[in-house]
Amino acid sequence: MLTEMEEWFRADRTSLPRLSPVSRPIDYILSRRTHFASDVDDGRICKSNNAEEKTLRCVAWGRKAWLFASSDRGAGRATSMLMLITITRTNDVAPRVWLAADIITGIANLL
């Protein structure tokens, strides 16, 4: 199907004027054909960035709160915690459960 689509794009592209509004998208797809076809070889590749945007949404929510980290060291710690929580969400682990079970218990054992 991809080969047929590429042939169709190439045939249509030759009949279109250079400045046609459709020419640029066709040229873009043809110049990056291997990237667009990469998910055929590996089905784990996602064509949209919705998951990444959803993951970063919590950073935007806390944007004003990050201003009050009070020091570079505090900002570094907040960044580390945000990164760990984001990784747990990405791996389908509930951050609160992970924090309660692993982190807080580990801190209590150190004291």
N, CA, C and O atoms as CSV, one atom per row, in Angstrom:
chain,resi,resn,atom,element,x,y,z
A,1,MET,N,N,0.814,-1.190,0.000
A,1,MET,CA,C,0.000,0.000,0.000
A,1,MET,C,C,0.866,1.265,0.000
A,1,MET,O,O,0.544,2.252,-0.662
A,2,LEU,N,N,1.964,1.216,0.751
A,2,LEU,CA,C,2.838,2.387,0.798
A,2,LEU,C,C,3.483,2.658,-0.552
A,2,LEU,O,O,3.642,3.811,-0.953
A,3,THR,N,N,3.851,1.597,-1.246
A,3,THR,CA,C,4.448,1.762,-2.569
A,3,THR,C,C,3.436,2.357,-3.536
A,3,THR,O,O,3.768,3.239,-4.329
A,4,GLU,N,N,2.197,1.870,-3.469
A,4,GLU,CA,C,1.146,2.407,-4.329
A,4,GLU,C,C,0.877,3.882,-4.012
A,4,GLU,O,O,0.675,4.695,-4.915
A,5,MET,N,N,0.877,4.209,-2.732
A,5,MET,CA,C,0.643,5.597,-2.341
A,5,MET,C,C,1.780,6.494,-2.839
A,5,MET,O,O,1.534,7.606,-3.308
A,6,GLU,N,N,3.011,6.017,-2.737
A,6,GLU,CA,C,4.146,6.801,-3.219
A,6,GLU,C,C,4.059,7.017,-4.728
A,6,GLU,O,O,4.310,8.120,-5.213
A,7,GLU,N,N,3.706,5.976,-5.466
A,7,GLU,CA,C,3.556,6.105,-6.915
A,7,GLU,C,C,2.455,7.102,-7.263
A,7,GLU,O,O,2.599,7.900,-8.190
A,8,TRP,N,N,1.355,7.051,-6.513
A,8,TRP,CA,C,0.239,7.977,-6.735
A,8,TRP,C,C,0.676,9.419,-6.459
A,8,TRP,O,O,0.355,10.326,-7.227
A,9,PHE,N,N,1.418,9.627,-5.347
A,9,PHE,CA,C,1.918,10.964,-5.034
A,9,PHE,C,C,2.839,11.470,-6.140
A,9,PHE,O,O,2.723,12.615,-6.577
A,10,ARG,N,N,3.750,10.616,-6.587
A,10,ARG,CA,C,4.696,11.038,-7.636
A,10,ARG,C,C,3.968,11.370,-8.935
A,10,ARG,O,O,4.315,12.338,-9.610
A,11,ALA,N,N,2.963,10.575,-9.288
A,11,ALA,CA,C,2.200,10.850,-10.514
A,11,ALA,C,C,1.418,12.153,-10.396
A,11,ALA,O,O,1.401,12.953,-11.331
A,12,ASP,N,N,0.781,12.367,-9.267
A,12,ASP,CA,C,0.031,13.608,-9.061
A,12,ASP,C,C,0.950,14.816,-8.973
A,12,ASP,O,O,0.595,15.904,-9.427
A,13,ARG,N,N,2.113,14.634,-8.399
A,13,ARG,CA,C,3.043,15.756,-8.206
A,13,ARG,C,C,3.514,16.308,-9.540
A,13,ARG,O,O,3.696,17.518,-9.675
A,14,THR,N,N,3.714,15.449,-10.522
A,14,THR,CA,C,4.179,15.921,-11.832
A,14,THR,C,C,3.114,16.746,-12.548
A,14,THR,O,O,3.441,17.589,-13.383
A,15,SER,N,N,1.847,16.509,-12.226
A,15,SER,CA,C,0.774,17.256,-12.896
A,15,SER,C,C,0.399,18.554,-12.170
A,15,SER,O,O,-0.378,19.351,-12.695
A,16,LEU,N,N,0.937,18.766,-10.985
A,16,LEU,CA,C,0.597,19.962,-10.199
A,16,LEU,C,C,1.577,21.100,-10.478
A,16,LEU,O,O,2.759,20.859,-10.724
A,17,PRO,N,N,1.086,22.337,-10.438
A,17,PRO,CA,C,2.011,23.469,-10.550
A,17,PRO,C,C,2.945,23.527,-9.339
A,17,PRO,O,O,2.612,23.023,-8.266
A,18,ARG,N,N,4.090,24.131,-9.516
A,18,ARG,CA,C,5.107,24.177,-8.463
A,18,ARG,C,C,4.601,24.878,-7.210
A,18,ARG,O,O,4.947,24.475,-6.100
A,19,LEU,N,N,3.795,25.915,-7.366
A,19,LEU,CA,C,3.324,26.688,-6.220
A,19,LEU,C,C,1.923,26.282,-5.755
A,19,LEU,O,O,1.273,27.027,-5.021
A,20,SER,N,N,1.472,25.137,-6.168
A,20,SER,CA,C,0.167,24.645,-5.724
A,20,SER,C,C,0.185,24.392,-4.224
A,20,SER,O,O,1.196,23.937,-3.690
A,21,PRO,N,N,-0.931,24.684,-3.524
A,21,PRO,CA,C,-0.952,24.438,-2.067
A,21,PRO,C,C,-0.785,22.961,-1.705
A,21,PRO,O,O,-0.430,22.641,-0.570
A,22,VAL,N,N,-1.032,22.073,-2.641
A,22,VAL,CA,C,-0.898,20.639,-2.376
A,22,VAL,C,C,0.530,20.153,-2.640
A,22,VAL,O,O,0.926,19.102,-2.136
A,23,SER,N,N,1.293,20.898,-3.416
A,23,SER,CA,C,2.640,20.461,-3.785
A,23,SER,C,C,3.580,20.352,-2.592
A,23,SER,O,O,4.335,19.387,-2.477
A,24,ARG,N,N,3.535,21.331,-1.716
A,24,ARG,CA,C,4.456,21.311,-0.567
A,24,ARG,C,C,4.233,20.094,0.335
A,24,ARG,O,O,5.211,19.435,0.687
A,25,PRO,N,N,2.997,19.761,0.728
A,25,PRO,CA,C,2.814,18.551,1.552
A,25,PRO,C,C,3.261,17.270,0.846
A,25,PRO,O,O,3.834,16.377,1.470
A,26,ILE,N,N,2.995,17.188,-0.451
A,26,ILE,CA,C,3.417,15.997,-1.197
A,26,ILE,C,C,4.939,15.917,-1.229
A,26,ILE,O,O,5.510,14.848,-1.012
A,27,ASP,N,N,5.600,17.043,-1.498
A,27,ASP,CA,C,7.072,17.051,-1.493
A,27,ASP,C,C,7.612,16.666,-0.130
A,27,ASP,O,O,8.597,15.934,-0.036
A,28,TYR,N,N,6.982,17.149,0.920
A,28,TYR,CA,C,7.404,16.835,2.287
A,28,TYR,C,C,7.318,15.333,2.552
A,28,TYR,O,O,8.262,14.738,3.073
A,29,ILE,N,N,6.201,14.726,2.198
A,29,ILE,CA,C,6.025,13.289,2.417
A,29,ILE,C,C,7.010,12.483,1.582
A,29,ILE,O,O,7.601,11.522,2.075
A,30,LEU,N,N,7.192,12.868,0.315
A,30,LEU,CA,C,8.104,12.115,-0.549
A,30,LEU,C,C,9.555,12.246,-0.084
A,30,LEU,O,O,10.319,11.288,-0.196
A,31,SER,N,N,9.944,13.394,0.426
A,31,SER,CA,C,11.329,13.556,0.873
A,31,SER,C,C,11.600,12.833,2.190
A,31,SER,O,O,12.754,12.568,2.525
A,32,ARG,N,N,10.538,12.509,2.941
A,32,ARG,CA,C,10.699,11.838,4.231
A,32,ARG,C,C,9.967,10.495,4.262
A,32,ARG,O,O,9.447,10.082,5.298
A,33,ARG,N,N,9.936,9.846,3.147
A,33,ARG,CA,C,9.169,8.610,3.011
A,33,ARG,C,C,9.587,7.548,4.021
A,33,ARG,O,O,8.731,6.870,4.589
A,34,THR,N,N,10.884,7.394,4.254
A,34,THR,CA,C,11.338,6.353,5.179
A,34,THR,C,C,10.868,6.632,6.603
A,34,THR,O,O,10.559,5.704,7.351
A,35,HIS,N,N,10.813,7.910,6.978
A,35,HIS,CA,C,10.338,8.258,8.326
A,35,HIS,C,C,8.836,7.994,8.463
A,35,HIS,O,O,8.383,7.516,9.503
A,36,PHE,N,N,8.075,8.299,7.431
A,36,PHE,CA,C,6.637,8.069,7.498
A,36,PHE,C,C,6.301,6.579,7.471
A,36,PHE,O,O,5.272,6.162,8.001
A,37,ALA,N,N,7.158,5.791,6.861
A,37,ALA,CA,C,6.909,4.354,6.761
A,37,ALA,C,C,7.551,3.570,7.905
A,37,ALA,O,O,7.445,2.344,7.941
A,38,SER,N,N,8.203,4.241,8.823
A,38,SER,CA,C,8.940,3.537,9.882
A,38,SER,C,C,8.023,2.737,10.803
A,38,SER,O,O,8.451,1.727,11.362
A,39,ASP,N,N,6.776,3.161,10.974
A,39,ASP,CA,C,5.888,2.416,11.865
A,39,ASP,C,C,5.429,1.098,11.268
A,39,ASP,O,O,4.859,0.269,11.977
A,40,VAL,N,N,5.661,0.889,9.987
A,40,VAL,CA,C,5.340,-0.407,9.381
A,40,VAL,C,C,6.307,-1.459,9.924
A,40,VAL,O,O,5.917,-2.597,10.186
A,41,ASP,N,N,7.571,-1.068,10.089
A,41,ASP,CA,C,8.581,-1.981,10.619
A,41,ASP,C,C,8.479,-2.137,12.125
A,41,ASP,O,O,8.736,-3.217,12.658
A,42,ASP,N,N,8.103,-1.058,12.820
A,42,ASP,CA,C,8.029,-1.074,14.276
A,42,ASP,C,C,6.711,-0.442,14.709
A,42,ASP,O,O,6.566,0.780,14.666
A,43,GLY,N,N,5.759,-1.256,15.121
A,43,GLY,CA,C,4.421,-0.783,15.466
A,43,GLY,C,C,4.359,0.026,16.747
A,43,GLY,O,O,3.315,0.604,17.050
A,44,ARG,N,N,5.456,0.090,17.520
A,44,ARG,CA,C,5.462,0.866,18.761
A,44,ARG,C,C,5.621,2.356,18.514
A,44,ARG,O,O,5.392,3.161,19.417
A,45,ILE,N,N,6.009,2.735,17.302
A,45,ILE,CA,C,6.232,4.144,16.988
A,45,ILE,C,C,4.887,4.842,16.844
A,45,ILE,O,O,4.017,4.395,16.097
A,46,CYS,N,N,4.732,5.938,17.565
A,46,CYS,CA,C,3.486,6.700,17.534
A,46,CYS,C,C,3.676,7.918,16.635
A,46,CYS,O,O,4.681,8.620,16.746
A,47,LYS,N,N,2.728,8.170,15.755
A,47,LYS,CA,C,2.834,9.285,14.819
A,47,LYS,C,C,2.449,10.620,15.431
A,47,LYS,O,O,2.777,11.667,14.873
A,48,SER,N,N,1.773,10.607,16.544
A,48,SER,CA,C,1.393,11.876,17.163
A,48,SER,C,C,2.209,12.096,18.431
A,48,SER,O,O,2.832,11.170,18.950
A,49,ASN,N,N,2.200,13.308,18.911
A,49,ASN,CA,C,2.921,13.604,20.137
A,49,ASN,C,C,1.956,13.865,21.292
A,49,ASN,O,O,2.304,14.559,22.247
A,50,ASN,N,N,0.763,13.318,21.208
A,50,ASN,CA,C,-0.238,13.531,22.251
A,50,ASN,C,C,0.228,13.028,23.615
A,50,ASN,O,O,-0.013,13.678,24.632
A,51,ALA,N,N,0.886,11.882,23.641
A,51,ALA,CA,C,1.343,11.325,24.925
A,51,ALA,C,C,2.371,12.247,25.575
A,51,ALA,O,O,2.332,12.463,26.787
A,52,GLU,N,N,3.292,12.792,24.777
A,52,GLU,CA,C,4.300,13.690,25.328
A,52,GLU,C,C,3.670,14.979,25.833
A,52,GLU,O,O,4.034,15.478,26.898
A,53,GLU,N,N,2.722,15.521,25.066
A,53,GLU,CA,C,2.054,16.749,25.502
A,53,GLU,C,C,1.266,16.520,26.793
A,53,GLU,O,O,1.242,17.374,27.679
A,54,LYS,N,N,0.630,15.370,26.884
A,54,LYS,CA,C,-0.131,15.054,28.091
A,54,LYS,C,C,0.797,14.923,29.297
A,54,LYS,O,O,0.452,15.337,30.404
A,55,THR,N,N,1.973,14.347,29.074
A,55,THR,CA,C,2.948,14.192,30.146
A,55,THR,C,C,3.466,15.541,30.619
A,55,THR,O,O,3.694,15.731,31.814
A,56,LEU,N,N,3.653,16.471,29.707
A,56,LEU,CA,C,4.203,17.775,30.068
A,56,LEU,C,C,3.156,18.741,30.614
A,56,LEU,O,O,3.507,19.812,31.107
A,57,ARG,N,N,1.898,18.384,30.536
A,57,ARG,CA,C,0.839,19.284,31.006
A,57,ARG,C,C,1.003,19.618,32.490
A,57,ARG,O,O,0.722,20.744,32.900
A,58,CYS,N,N,1.450,18.661,33.296
A,58,CYS,CA,C,1.624,18.932,34.726
A,58,CYS,C,C,2.731,19.945,34.961
A,58,CYS,O,O,2.700,20.660,35.963
A,59,VAL,N,N,3.708,20.029,34.065
A,59,VAL,CA,C,4.758,21.035,34.193
A,59,VAL,C,C,4.155,22.423,34.005
A,59,VAL,O,O,4.493,23.352,34.737
A,60,ALA,N,N,3.269,22.566,33.034
A,60,ALA,CA,C,2.628,23.865,32.802
A,60,ALA,C,C,1.732,24.251,33.980
A,60,ALA,O,O,1.652,25.428,34.331
A,61,TRP,N,N,1.068,23.289,34.584
A,61,TRP,CA,C,0.208,23.588,35.734
A,61,TRP,C,C,1.021,24.129,36.905
A,61,TRP,O,O,0.555,25.014,37.623
A,62,GLY,N,N,2.209,23.619,37.102
A,62,GLY,CA,C,3.029,24.040,38.229
A,62,GLY,C,C,3.988,25.173,37.905
A,62,GLY,O,O,4.859,25.499,38.711
A,63,ARG,N,N,3.835,25.773,36.737
A,63,ARG,CA,C,4.780,26.787,36.274
A,63,ARG,C,C,4.991,27.910,37.294
A,63,ARG,O,O,6.132,28.276,37.577
A,64,LYS,N,N,3.914,28.455,37.847
A,64,LYS,CA,C,4.062,29.539,38.825
A,64,LYS,C,C,4.663,29.028,40.136
A,64,LYS,O,O,5.398,29.751,40.808
A,65,ALA,N,N,4.356,27.806,40.489
A,65,ALA,CA,C,4.903,27.239,41.721
A,65,ALA,C,C,6.409,27.056,41.612
A,65,ALA,O,O,7.113,27.156,42.616
A,66,TRP,N,N,6.917,26.788,40.412
A,66,TRP,CA,C,8.359,26.567,40.251
A,66,TRP,C,C,9.138,27.850,40.527
A,66,TRP,O,O,10.330,27.790,40.829
A,67,LEU,N,N,8.494,28.998,40.429
A,67,LEU,CA,C,9.179,30.260,40.707
A,67,LEU,C,C,9.579,30.373,42.175
A,67,LEU,O,O,10.489,31.127,42.520
A,68,PHE,N,N,8.901,29.625,43.032
A,68,PHE,CA,C,9.140,29.726,44.466
A,68,PHE,C,C,9.956,28.558,45.002
A,68,PHE,O,O,9.776,28.145,46.148
A,69,ALA,N,N,10.852,28.026,44.178
A,69,ALA,CA,C,11.720,26.938,44.622
A,69,ALA,C,C,12.753,27.454,45.614
A,69,ALA,O,O,13.372,26.651,46.313
A,70,SER,N,N,12.954,28.737,45.699
A,70,SER,CA,C,13.765,29.472,46.663
A,70,SER,C,C,15.279,29.336,46.465
A,70,SER,O,O,16.027,30.175,46.968
A,71,SER,N,N,15.744,28.333,45.767
A,71,SER,CA,C,17.186,28.214,45.524
A,71,SER,C,C,17.412,27.282,44.341
A,71,SER,O,O,16.506,26.566,43.914
A,72,ASP,N,N,18.613,27.302,43.829
A,72,ASP,CA,C,18.958,26.391,42.737
A,72,ASP,C,C,18.864,24.938,43.200
A,72,ASP,O,O,18.436,24.059,42.452
A,73,ARG,N,N,19.272,24.704,44.440
A,73,ARG,CA,C,19.215,23.347,44.987
A,73,ARG,C,C,17.764,22.874,45.107
A,73,ARG,O,O,17.457,21.727,44.780
A,74,GLY,N,N,16.873,23.752,45.575
A,74,GLY,CA,C,15.452,23.413,45.682
A,74,GLY,C,C,14.834,23.171,44.316
A,74,GLY,O,O,14.013,22.268,44.154
A,75,ALA,N,N,15.226,23.979,43.328
A,75,ALA,CA,C,14.716,23.789,41.968
A,75,ALA,C,C,15.209,22.464,41.392
A,75,ALA,O,O,14.473,21.773,40.688
A,76,GLY,N,N,16.459,22.114,41.697
A,76,GLY,CA,C,16.996,20.831,41.232
A,76,GLY,C,C,16.253,19.651,41.828
A,76,GLY,O,O,15.984,18.663,41.144
A,77,ARG,N,N,15.925,19.759,43.103
A,77,ARG,CA,C,15.172,18.684,43.759
A,77,ARG,C,C,13.757,18.578,43.194
A,77,ARG,O,O,13.250,17.479,42.970
A,78,ALA,N,N,13.122,19.737,42.965
A,78,ALA,CA,C,11.777,19.720,42.384
A,78,ALA,C,C,11.806,19.099,40.989
A,78,ALA,O,O,10.904,18.349,40.615
A,79,THR,N,N,12.839,19.417,40.231
A,79,THR,CA,C,12.985,18.838,38.890
A,79,THR,C,C,13.174,17.332,38.972
A,79,THR,O,O,12.583,16.584,38.193
A,80,SER,N,N,13.993,16.890,39.908
A,80,SER,CA,C,14.221,15.443,40.062
A,80,SER,C,C,12.933,14.716,40.420
A,80,SER,O,O,12.638,13.661,39.860
A,81,MET,N,N,12.166,15.272,41.347
A,81,MET,CA,C,10.905,14.644,41.739
A,81,MET,C,C,9.908,14.626,40.571
A,81,MET,O,O,9.219,13.632,40.345
A,82,LEU,N,N,9.845,15.737,39.838
A,82,LEU,CA,C,8.944,15.785,38.687
A,82,LEU,C,C,9.337,14.740,37.658
A,82,LEU,O,O,8.474,14.083,37.076
A,83,MET,N,N,10.629,14.583,37.431
A,83,MET,CA,C,11.106,13.587,36.482
A,83,MET,C,C,10.733,12.175,36.939
A,83,MET,O,O,10.260,11.371,36.136
A,84,LEU,N,N,10.940,11.872,38.209
A,84,LEU,CA,C,10.602,10.544,38.720
A,84,LEU,C,C,9.098,10.265,38.621
A,84,LEU,O,O,8.689,9.170,38.238
A,85,ILE,N,N,8.289,11.252,38.966
A,85,ILE,CA,C,6.835,11.081,38.883
A,85,ILE,C,C,6.398,10.902,37.442
A,85,ILE,O,O,5.515,10.091,37.161
A,86,THR,N,N,7.001,11.648,36.521
A,86,THR,CA,C,6.677,11.511,35.099
A,86,THR,C,C,7.050,10.133,34.583
A,86,THR,O,O,6.308,9.544,33.798
A,87,ILE,N,N,8.191,9.612,35.016
A,87,ILE,CA,C,8.622,8.275,34.598
A,87,ILE,C,C,7.643,7.215,35.113
A,87,ILE,O,O,7.324,6.267,34.396
A,88,THR,N,N,7.167,7.372,36.351
A,88,THR,CA,C,6.205,6.391,36.864
A,88,THR,C,C,4.922,6.416,36.057
A,88,THR,O,O,4.363,5.364,35.748
A,89,ARG,N,N,4.452,7.600,35.713
A,89,ARG,CA,C,3.223,7.702,34.902
A,89,ARG,C,C,3.421,7.081,33.522
A,89,ARG,O,O,2.536,6.398,33.008
A,90,THR,N,N,4.587,7.323,32.928
A,90,THR,CA,C,4.880,6.772,31.604
A,90,THR,C,C,4.875,5.249,31.637
A,90,THR,O,O,4.487,4.611,30.658
A,91,ASN,N,N,5.300,4.659,32.750
A,91,ASN,CA,C,5.362,3.204,32.884
A,91,ASN,C,C,4.127,2.614,33.555
A,91,ASN,O,O,4.165,1.489,34.053
A,92,ASP,N,N,3.040,3.364,33.569
A,92,ASP,CA,C,1.754,2.916,34.119
A,92,ASP,C,C,1.849,2.496,35.583
A,92,ASP,O,O,1.240,1.508,35.994
A,93,VAL,N,N,2.615,3.249,36.364
A,93,VAL,CA,C,2.707,3.039,37.803
A,93,VAL,C,C,2.081,4.256,38.465
A,93,VAL,O,O,2.373,5.389,38.081
A,94,ALA,N,N,1.230,4.039,39.449
A,94,ALA,CA,C,0.593,5.153,40.144
A,94,ALA,C,C,1.642,5.875,40.987
A,94,ALA,O,O,2.239,5.264,41.873
A,95,PRO,N,N,1.878,7.169,40.729
A,95,PRO,CA,C,2.932,7.883,41.459
A,95,PRO,C,C,2.735,7.893,42.971
A,95,PRO,O,O,3.707,7.757,43.715
A,96,ARG,N,N,1.497,8.051,43.440
A,96,ARG,CA,C,1.260,8.089,44.892
A,96,ARG,C,C,1.576,6.747,45.541
A,96,ARG,O,O,2.164,6.693,46.621
A,97,VAL,N,N,1.186,5.685,44.885
A,97,VAL,CA,C,1.466,4.352,45.426
A,97,VAL,C,C,2.969,4.114,45.448
A,97,VAL,O,O,3.508,3.598,46.428
A,98,TRP,N,N,3.639,4.487,44.375
A,98,TRP,CA,C,5.089,4.311,44.298
A,98,TRP,C,C,5.789,5.129,45.371
A,98,TRP,O,O,6.683,4.633,46.057
A,99,LEU,N,N,5.375,6.400,45.514
A,99,LEU,CA,C,5.993,7.247,46.535
A,99,LEU,C,C,5.770,6.670,47.934
A,99,LEU,O,O,6.698,6.613,48.740
A,100,ALA,N,N,4.548,6.247,48.217
A,100,ALA,CA,C,4.238,5.729,49.554
A,100,ALA,C,C,4.971,4.423,49.824
A,100,ALA,O,O,5.525,4.226,50.905
A,101,ALA,N,N,4.974,3.538,48.843
A,101,ALA,CA,C,5.540,2.203,49.065
A,101,ALA,C,C,7.059,2.209,49.047
A,101,ALA,O,O,7.683,1.595,49.913
A,102,ASP,N,N,7.662,2.880,48.094
A,102,ASP,CA,C,9.107,2.779,47.927
A,102,ASP,C,C,9.873,3.935,48.566
A,102,ASP,O,O,10.799,3.715,49.346
A,103,ILE,N,N,9.496,5.124,48.246
A,103,ILE,CA,C,10.290,6.282,48.645
A,103,ILE,C,C,10.112,6.610,50.127
A,103,ILE,O,O,11.096,6.697,50.863
A,104,ILE,N,N,8.888,6.788,50.562
A,104,ILE,CA,C,8.654,7.184,51.956
A,104,ILE,C,C,9.102,6.093,52.917
A,104,ILE,O,O,9.676,6.381,53.967
A,105,THR,N,N,8.841,4.842,52.558
A,105,THR,CA,C,9.306,3.719,53.385
A,105,THR,C,C,10.829,3.684,53.426
A,105,THR,O,O,11.419,3.423,54.474
A,106,GLY,N,N,11.458,3.943,52.300
A,106,GLY,CA,C,12.923,3.959,52.255
A,106,GLY,C,C,13.517,5.081,53.093
A,106,GLY,O,O,14.535,4.893,53.758
A,107,ILE,N,N,12.882,6.248,53.061
A,107,ILE,CA,C,13.351,7.370,53.882
A,107,ILE,C,C,13.176,7.035,55.365
A,107,ILE,O,O,14.059,7.316,56.176
A,108,ALA,N,N,12.046,6.439,55.714
A,108,ALA,CA,C,11.811,6.070,57.108
A,108,ALA,C,C,12.848,5.063,57.595
A,108,ALA,O,O,13.280,5.132,58.745
A,109,ASN,N,N,13.244,4.149,56.754
A,109,ASN,CA,C,14.247,3.152,57.133
A,109,ASN,C,C,15.638,3.769,57.301
A,109,ASN,O,O,16.459,3.259,58.064
A,110,LEU,N,N,15.902,4.874,56.583
A,110,LEU,CA,C,17.194,5.550,56.731
A,110,LEU,C,C,17.298,6.282,58.054
A,110,LEU,O,O,18.382,6.416,58.621
A,111,LEU,N,N,16.150,6.758,58.543
A,111,LEU,CA,C,16.166,7.517,59.793
A,111,LEU,C,C,16.188,6.565,60.933
A,111,LEU,O,O,16.204,6.987,62.090
